[in-house]
């Protein structure tokens, strides 16, 4: 089996019984791995749904990990 395209889509529930859907279809280049493309598609969709941590949140998380605090205290 050889994959030629990867499609990833998610639906996010919003307040007031509203939903938003984001997805992307990726055509694989020769030699490109389907799993690597899927991971990139997941990141793209997370960004589209505003679910990616901000640079400030990442900085705080890095400081928490450096000081070996509890991982459940991460800001996202």
C-alpha positions as CSV (number, residue, x, y, z in Angstrom):
1,X,0.0,0.0,0.0
2,X,1.2,3.5,-0.8
3,X,-0.5,6.6,0.5
4,X,-0.6,9.6,-1.8
5,X,-2.8,11.9,0.2
6,X,-3.4,12.5,3.9
7,X,-6.5,14.3,5.2
8,X,-7.0,15.4,8.8
9,X,-10.0,17.3,10.2
10,X,-11.4,18.1,13.6
11,X,-14.5,19.7,15.0
12,X,-14.3,21.9,18.0
13,X,-17.4,22.7,20.2
14,X,-17.9,26.3,21.0
15,X,-20.3,27.9,23.6
16,X,-23.9,28.2,22.6
17,X,-24.2,24.9,20.7
18,X,-21.9,26.2,18.0
19,X,-19.1,24.3,16.3
20,X,-16.1,25.1,14.1
21,X,-14.4,22.6,11.8
22,X,-10.9,22.9,10.4
23,X,-9.1,20.4,8.2
24,X,-6.4,20.1,5.6
25,X,-5.6,17.7,2.8
26,X,-1.9,17.1,2.1
27,X,-0.5,15.5,-1.1
28,X,2.6,13.5,-0.3
29,X,5.7,14.2,-2.2
30,X,7.8,11.2,-3.4
31,X,9.6,9.8,-0.4
32,X,7.6,11.7,2.2
33,X,6.3,9.6,5.0
34,X,2.5,9.6,5.7
35,X,2.9,9.8,9.5
36,X,5.2,12.9,9.2
37,X,2.6,14.6,7.0
38,X,-0.2,13.6,9.4
39,X,1.7,15.2,12.3
40,X,2.2,18.4,10.4
41,X,-1.5,18.4,9.5
42,X,-2.4,18.0,13.1
43,X,-0.3,21.0,14.0
44,X,-1.8,23.0,11.2
45,X,-5.4,22.2,12.4
46,X,-4.5,23.0,16.0
47,X,-3.2,26.4,14.9
48,X,-6.4,27.0,12.9
49,X,-8.5,26.2,16.0
50,X,-6.4,28.5,18.2
51,X,-5.3,25.6,20.3
52,X,-1.5,26.1,20.1
53,X,0.2,27.5,23.1
54,X,1.4,31.1,22.9
55,X,5.1,31.9,23.1
56,X,4.5,33.2,26.6
57,X,2.9,29.9,27.7
58,X,5.8,28.0,26.3
59,X,8.2,30.1,28.2
60,X,6.4,29.6,31.5
61,X,6.2,25.8,30.7
62,X,9.9,25.7,30.1
63,X,10.7,27.4,33.4
64,X,8.4,25.0,35.2
65,X,10.1,22.0,33.7
66,X,13.5,23.4,34.4
67,X,12.6,23.8,38.0
68,X,11.1,20.2,38.1
69,X,7.7,21.4,39.3
70,X,4.6,19.3,38.8
71,X,3.7,18.9,35.1
72,X,0.0,19.4,35.9
73,X,0.8,23.0,36.7
74,X,1.6,23.8,33.1
75,X,-0.4,26.9,31.9
76,X,-2.2,25.1,29.0
